[in-house]
Amino acid sequence: MIINGRTRPTAVIGWPIAQSLSPVMHNAAYESLGLNWACIPLGVPDNRALLAFTEAARALPFVGFNVTMPHKQAMLALCDETATLAQLAGAVNTVHCVDGQLIGYNTDGRGLLESLQTDAGFDPAGRSIAVIGAGGAAGAAVTACILARAGRITIVNRNAGRAESLLDRVRGSLRSIAAEALPLEPSAAGSVREADLIINATPVGMAADDPSPIPGEWMREGQLVYDMVYQRSGTALAEAAHSAGARAVTGLGMLVAQGALAIDIWMGDANGQTRAPRDVMRAAAAAELAGQAAATDGGSL
Ligand code: NAP
């Protein structure tokens, strides 16, 4: 990659940011597409820094930027316009900078759908889905399930009020989809066990010694368990899923797809002719992840 006077910046902002796979993944895509863009990681530790960065992004020639934890929800209010999917999810992970305006999107939900299809051959239409968590990633998962016309959505969260709030936010878009919000307690076991797909949208599993976010008895043969955690395979959730006879998939494909969809937005290709190269991005992300795991002698891929 050659950076010169015509290079346009993109960024990934969050805190902490050192382990982010986005810069290598994005820069590999730009190179493959022949785009004179460069993605830089920017550590944005707090709201003050987030405000300062968004003002800079309005004034400088940014193509756009990705937003990661913990700023996805705060970013929603800082955009000049937001896509309906981002409003429903309650979070913005992709911003397009257009004539000094910040246009907010959420590509996590569509990224999840793309990964479910590519990595698991799973179509949520008419199926029963349990989402564990009620934060930004869970909001994106729930909107994805609505978009894909799921049959039933169960939101299960440690803080039951937050699960209710998420359900309230999307209620008007559910149409014929059945939905419920439950606390992460034994009373949720039946609904989770009946689901065709369980999505872990909590960070539980990121640390090597994390337990499974749900008990093994809540899973069964024939189920698909999608773990949004992508930093490690062989999480306690994946192991419990395998023991129960379920199939487990890590969130790496979702990470790649949400990034690719962001690039698709920034390229503004209305015909959908030029798509970000998912295979190139996945190879770059997987190599970076393997390098990080080797360096820390910690997680595995
Ligand atoms: P968030 O907004 O902070 O929400 C976290 C959710 O996890 C909350 O519902 C929280 O419950 C729950 N939670 C946290 N710790 C828990 C614990 N020990 N036990 C049970 N529940 C717990 O975070 P987020 O942005 O939604 O991200 C969640 C995860 O998804 C992160 O690991 C992130 O890396 C991953 N993610 C992956 C992708 C991908 O592309 N693969 C994309 C987006 C996000 P309470 O409400 O009770 O606190």
Residues whose N, C-alpha, C, O or C-beta is under 5 A from the ligand:
A	BS01	NAP	D108 G133 A134 G135 G136 A137 A138 N157 R158 N159 R162 A201 T202 P203 V204 M228 Y230 G251 L252 M254 L255
